Amino acid sequence: MTAFKRRDKVLLFRLTQDEYNLLLAACAERGGRTLSEFARTELLQRLEDDQQDTEIEGHLYRVNERLNQLQSAVQDVTGMLEAIVKNRPQQ
């Protein structure tokens, strides 16, 4: 997100005192300028990370499918070679 976009939407939600204290401590620990900026940045970063994780999971799924296809092809070739060796005349 660029800092040049106008932020004119407001999101409100309630926190328990413990949740607020936890958020405030995390903000201070990580050097957030304000609690609002910190919460916005952390939330949006989490959403971006989740999106990247989903893309990576999709890629890994495709790689796994391809590996399964290759494993099946190797098993087929191995079976064919074993059949050739078995049926070959003895010397």
N, C-alpha and C positions, 0 to 999 in steps of 0.2 A: 504494500500500500504506500502510495506516495504521500508526503506531508503536504502537498499542494492542493489536494482535493478538499473541498469544503465539507466539514463534518457538521451536518445539520440534523442528524437523526439521534434520538435519545433512547437508550435502553435502560429500563429500571428493573431491578429485582431486589428482593429482600434477602438479607443474610442474618444468621444468628450472630451473637457477639463473638463466639468462638471462630466462626468462619471469617468474620471481619478482621479479627486479630491475626488470624493465619494469613489472610491476604495482605494485610498491612505489613506484617513481618517479612513476607516474601518480597514485597515491593521494596522495602528498605534494604533487604539483603542483596537484591539484584540491581539496586541503583535506579529504580524507577523514579521519574520526576514527580509524577502524581499518581494517586491510586487509580484514577480513571484511565490514564495513559497506560499504566502497567497492566490493568485488567484487559483493556482493549488489545494491546499488543500480544499478551499471552494467549488470549482467546483466539485471535486471528492466526497466530503462529501455530497453534494446536490444530486448527482447521486445515491449514496448508500442509502441515506434517501428515495429518490423516489422509489427505488427498494424495500426497506423494506415496504414503504407505500402500494405499489402494492400487496405485499405478504399479508399484514395485511388486505387489502380490500378483497382479495380473500378468506381469512379465514373468515372474517365477513360475506361475501356473503353466504358461506357454512353454517355457524351457522344460519343465517337468514332463509335459505331454510329449515334447519332441524326444526327450531322453527315453521315455517309455516306448516310443515308436522305434528308436534306434536299438533298444534292448531286444525288442521283438524281432527286428530284422537280423540281429546277430544270432539270436536263437534259431531262426529259420536257416541261416547260412550254416550254422554249426550242425544242425540236423541233416542238412543236405550233404555236408562233408562226411559226417559219420556214416551216412547211407552209402556214399561212394566208396569209402574205405571198407565197409563191411561187404559190399558186393564185388570188390575188386578180386580178380583171380590171384591165388597164392602163387608165389614164385618159388 
